[in-house]
């Protein structure tokens, strides 16, 4: 208990090295942020600086030095959770480590690390990374969504195309899609366009509920919005054939905001499988987590990759997560879940 208290105190002090007291500007474009959270916010007037997150409570031979490059203005709200998840990952390994945080427009030559967690969804911008003698780890892009191939670039985003195809395999009749005005929703809609049974696409919250009778219903909305629609379907006594949602629906908020009758026919595609409990517990001590946050989960797997590169460990197997990186992409699997007795249960 004493050791755990010392660990928590050390991590807490380092996690507070950022100043997050910045005025909020609600007019900032935040559509990309909604890929990460159900309740996005934006901020402005962020000073562009570099901060170090060091934890040297124990010293052994293995070390890791990683840089995080992210748009601070757009993702300001999510940086604490991300950095705390990374701190939790390295802390449980018991090594000397350094995490440096930079803004997105930082000159890459000024970054003092051979491995960089680079947060971008601009596929064109990653072309320039091919010629830079550093390793770039991209948590927001799946390799299947880009033509870029380079030995120094690794991709970490969830395979939403595979999840969509898995869900579509259950559909054989009239289908309605509930979507939102987000980048991730547009991507999902593109994948779903192959479905020949699509009847109508509704933009949340403008939904004609009677049309959902005897339909398969796909949700491209966050957990809170999906819960709201499911509850109304029950209230209005709409009889759907099956309701389906990809990764963005794998969130305990969906359980909290619904009743058992609302989710009786719901299938959820999820690729966060067997998230390490120790890492998640450490992260939860810092008000973070990897079990339901796919961005933190992917970032920590890529941090495992950075550690392996810097310590001459396995090139393909990320042992801390029991997952492989093949062809420079995290090899996610898709599993299906239902909500049963107030918990996510995998469908065998």
C-alpha positions in Angstrom: 0.0 0.0 0.0 2.9 2.4 0.9 4.6 1.6 -2.5 1.3 2.2 -4.4 0.8 5.5 -2.5 4.3 6.7 -3.4 3.7 5.7 -7.1 0.4 7.5 -7.2 1.9 10.7 -5.6 4.8 10.7 -8.1 2.5 10.3 -11.1 0.0 12.8 -9.9 2.7 15.5 -9.5 4.1 14.9 -13.0 0.6 14.8 -14.5 0.0 18.3 -13.1 3.0 19.9 -14.8 0.7 21.2 -17.6 -1.4 24.3 -17.0 -4.9 23.5 -18.2 -6.5 26.7 -17.0 -7.2 28.2 -20.4 -10.3 30.2 -21.6 -12.7 28.1 -23.6 -13.6 29.2 -27.1 -16.8 27.4 -28.2 -16.4 28.6 -31.8 -13.3 26.5 -32.5 -13.8 23.7 -35.0 -14.2 20.5 -33.0 -15.6 17.9 -35.3 -12.4 15.9 -35.2 -12.4 16.0 -31.4 -15.7 14.0 -31.4 -13.8 11.0 -32.6 -12.3 10.8 -29.1 -15.1 11.9 -26.7 -18.9 12.1 -26.6 -18.7 15.7 -25.2 -16.0 17.6 -27.2 -14.9 21.2 -26.3 -12.4 23.5 -27.8 -10.0 26.1 -26.4 -7.9 29.0 -27.6 -5.0 31.1 -26.6 -2.8 28.1 -25.8 0.9 29.0 -25.5 3.1 26.8 -27.7 5.6 25.2 -25.3 7.3 21.9 -24.7 6.7 20.1 -21.4 8.5 17.1 -20.0 6.8 14.3 -18.1 9.6 12.5 -16.3 9.3 9.7 -13.8 12.5 8.3 -12.3 11.2 6.7 -9.1 13.2 3.6 -10.1 16.3 3.2 -12.3 17.2 0.2 -14.3 19.0 -0.3 -17.6 15.9 -0.1 -19.9 14.7 3.4 -20.8 12.3 5.1 -23.1 12.1 8.6 -24.5 9.1 9.5 -26.5 7.6 12.8 -27.9 3.9 13.6 -28.3 3.0 16.0 -31.1 -0.6 17.1 -31.0 -2.8 20.1 -31.8 -3.1 21.6 -28.4 -5.8 24.1 -29.3 -8.1 21.5 -30.8 -7.4 18.6 -28.4 -6.6 20.5 -25.2 -9.4 18.8 -23.2 -8.1 15.3 -23.9 -4.3 15.9 -23.4 -4.5 15.2 -19.6 -6.2 11.8 -20.1 -3.7 10.9 -22.9 -0.6 11.9 -21.0 -1.8 10.2 -17.8 -2.5 7.0 -19.8 1.1 7.1 -21.2 2.5 7.8 -17.7 0.5 4.8 -16.4 1.9 2.5 -19.1 5.5 3.4 -18.5 5.1 3.5 -14.7 3.9 -0.1 -14.6 7.0 -1.2 -16.5 9.3 0.2 -13.8 11.7 2.0 -16.1 13.3 5.4 -16.5 11.3 7.3 -19.1 10.7 10.7 -20.6 7.6 12.0 -22.4 7.8 15.4 -24.1 4.8 17.3 -25.3 4.9 19.6 -28.4 2.3 21.5 -30.4 1.5 20.4 -33.9 3.4 23.1 -35.7 6.7 22.4 -33.9 9.7 22.0 -36.1 10.4 18.3 -36.1 14.2 18.9 -36.1 13.7 20.5 -32.6 12.1 17.3 -31.2 14.6 15.5 -29.0 13.4 12.0 -29.4 13.8 9.2 -32.0 10.1 8.1 -31.5 7.2 10.5 -32.0 3.5 9.9 -31.3 2.1 12.1 -34.0 -1.6 13.0 -33.8 -3.0 13.9 -37.2 -5.7 12.7 -39.6 -4.4 14.7 -42.5 -3.1 11.9 -44.8 -1.3 14.4 -47.0 0.7 15.8 -44.1 2.3 12.4 -43.4 4.1 12.2 -46.7 6.7 14.6 -45.3 7.4 12.2 -42.5 8.9 9.6 -44.8 12.2 11.4 -45.3 12.7 12.4 -41.7 15.1 10.1 -39.7 12.7 9.5 -36.9 10.0 6.9 -36.1 6.5 8.2 -36.3 3.6 6.5 -34.6 0.1 7.7 -35.8 -2.7 6.8 -33.4 -5.5 8.5 -35.5 -4.9 6.8 -38.8 -5.4 3.2 -39.9 -3.1 2.1 -42.7 -6.0 0.8 -44.7 -7.2 4.4 -45.1 -4.0 5.7 -46.7 -1.6 4.8 -49.5 1.4 5.9 -47.5 4.0 3.2 -46.9 7.3 3.8 -45.1 9.5 1.8 -42.7 9.6 4.7 -40.2 5.8 5.2 -40.0 3.4 3.1 -37.9 -0.4 3.3 -37.8 -2.6 2.7 -34.8 -6.2 3.6 -35.4 -9.0 1.1 -34.9 -10.0 -0.7 -38.1 -13.5 0.8 -38.5 -13.9 -0.7 -42.0 -13.5 -4.2 -40.6 -16.0 -3.4 -37.8 -18.5 -2.0 -40.3 -18.2 -5.1 -42.5 -18.7 -7.4 -39.5 -21.9 -5.5 -38.5 -23.2 -5.4 -42.1 -22.9 -9.2 -42.3 -26.0 -9.4 -40.0 -28.2 -7.2 -42.3 -30.5 -8.7 -44.9 -33.4 -6.2 -45.1 -34.4 -2.6 -44.9 -31.7 -0.6 -43.0 -31.8 2.9 -41.6 -28.6 4.8 -40.5 -28.5 7.3 -37.6 -25.4 9.5 -38.1 -23.8 12.7 -36.8 -21.9 15.7 -38.2 -18.4 14.3 -37.3 -15.4 13.1 -39.3 -15.7 9.6 -37.9 -19.4 9.5 -38.8 -18.6 10.5 -42.4 -16.0 7.7 -42.5 -18.4 5.1 -41.3 -21.1 6.3 -43.7 -18.6 5.8 -46.5 -18.0 2.2 -45.5 -21.7 1.6 -45.1 -22.5 2.8 -48.6 -21.8 -0.7 -49.8 -24.9 -1.9 -48.1 -27.6 -2.4 -50.7 -30.4 -2.3 -48.1 -30.0 1.3 -46.9 -33.4 2.9 -46.8 -32.7 6.3 -45.2 -29.8 8.2 -43.5 -31.0 10.4 -40.6 -28.8 13.2 -39.1 -29.2 13.2 -35.3 -31.4 14.4 -33.8 -33.7 14.8 -36.8 -35.2 11.3 -37.0 -38.6 10.0 -38.2 -39.0 7.2 -35.7 -41.9 5.5 -37.4 -39.7 4.7 -40.4 -37.5 2.6 -38.1 -40.2 0.0 -37.7 -39.1 -3.4 -39.0 -35.6 -2.0 -39.9 -32.1 -2.7 -39.0 -30.7 0.4 -37.4 -27.0 1.4 -37.6 -25.7 4.1 -35.2 -22.8 6.3 -36.3 -23.3 8.4 -33.2 -21.5 8.6 -29.9 -22.7 6.6 -26.9 -24.8 9.4 -25.4 -26.6 10.1 -28.6 -27.1 6.4 -29.3 -28.6 5.9 -25.8 -31.0 8.8 -26.4 -32.3 7.3 -29.7 -32.6 3.8 -28.2 -34.6 5.1 -25.3 -37.0 6.9 -27.7 -37.4 3.7 -29.8 -38.5 1.9 -26.7 -40.8 4.8 -25.6 -42.4 5.0 -29.0 -42.9 1.2 -29.2 -40.8 1.0 -32.4 -40.0 -2.6 -33.4 -36.6 -2.8 -34.9 -35.0 -6.0 -36.2 -31.5 -5.3 -34.9 -29.6 -2.3 -33.7 -25.9 -2.0 -34.4 -23.0 0.3 -33.5 -19.2 0.3 -34.0 -16.4 1.2 -31.6 -17.9 4.6 -30.7 -20.7 2.8 -28.9 -18.4 0.8 -26.7 -18.7 3.1 -23.7 -20.2 2.5 -20.3 -22.2 5.7 -20.7 -24.4 3.6 -23.0 -25.2 1.3 -20.1 -25.8 4.1 -17.7 -28.2 6.0 -19.9 -30.4 3.0 -21.1 -32.7 0.4 -19.7 -32.4 -3.3 -20.5 -35.3 -3.1 -23.0 -33.5 -0.4 -24.9 -30.4 -2.5 -25.6 -32.0 -5.9 -26.0 -31.4 -6.0 -29.7 -28.1 -4.0 -29.7 -24.9 -5.4 -31.2 -21.6 -3.6 -30.5 -18.4 -4.0 -32.5 -15.3 -3.6 -30.3 -11.5 -3.9 -30.9 -10.3 -3.1 -27.3 -10.0 -6.7 -26.3 -8.4 -7.8 -23.0 -7.0 -4.4 -22.1 -4.3 -5.0 -19.5 -5.9 -4.6 -16.1 -2.7 -3.3 -14.4 -2.2 -0.5 -16.9 -5.9 0.4 -16.8 -5.8 0.5 -12.9 -2.8 2.7 -12.9 -4.4 5.0 -15.4 -7.7 5.1 -13.4 -5.7 6.4 -10.4 -4.9 9.4 -12.6 -8.5 9.9 -13.9 -7.7 8.2 -17.2 -8.1 4.8 -18.7 -7.6 2.5 -21.7 -10.4 0.0 -21.4 -13.0 2.1 -23.1 -10.9 4.9 -24.6 -9.6 3.7 -28.0 -7.3 6.7 -28.4 -5.5 6.0 -25.1 -5.4 2.3 -25.9 -3.9 2.8 -29.3 -1.4 5.3 -28.0 -0.2 3.0 -25.3 0.3 0.1 -27.8 2.4 2.5 -29.9 4.3 3.5 -26.8 5.0 -0.2 -26.3 6.4 -0.2 -29.9 8.6 2.8 -29.1 9.9 1.0 -26.0 10.7 -2.1 -28.1 12.5 -0.1 -30.7 14.6 1.7 -28.1 15.5 -1.5 -26.1 16.1 -3.9 -29.0 13.0 -6.0 -28.1 10.5 -7.8 -30.4 9.7 -6.0 -33.6 6.2 -7.4 -34.1 4.9 -8.6 -30.7 3.7 -5.9 -28.2 3.9 -8.2 -25.2 2.3 -5.7 -22.7 -0.9 -5.8 -24.8 -0.7 -9.3 -26.3 -1.1 -7.8 -29.7 0.9 -7.7 -32.9 2.0 -5.0 -35.3 2.1 -6.3 -38.8 2.9 -4.3 -41.9 3.3 -1.2 -39.7 -0.3 -1.4 -38.4 -1.6 -2.6 -35.1 -3.3 -5.9 -35.9 -6.8 -5.3 -34.3 -9.4 -8.0 -34.1 -13.1 -7.2 -34.1 -15.4 -8.9 -31.5 -19.1 -8.4 -30.9 -20.7 -7.5 -27.6 -24.1 -7.2 -26.1 -25.2 -5.4 -22.9 -26.5 -8.1 -20.5 -27.2 -7.5 -16.8 -25.6 -4.1 -16.9 -22.3 -5.2 -18.5 -20.7 -5.7 -21.8 -20.7 -9.4 -22.7 -18.8 -10.8 -25.6 -20.9 -12.7 -28.2 -19.3 -16.1 -28.9 
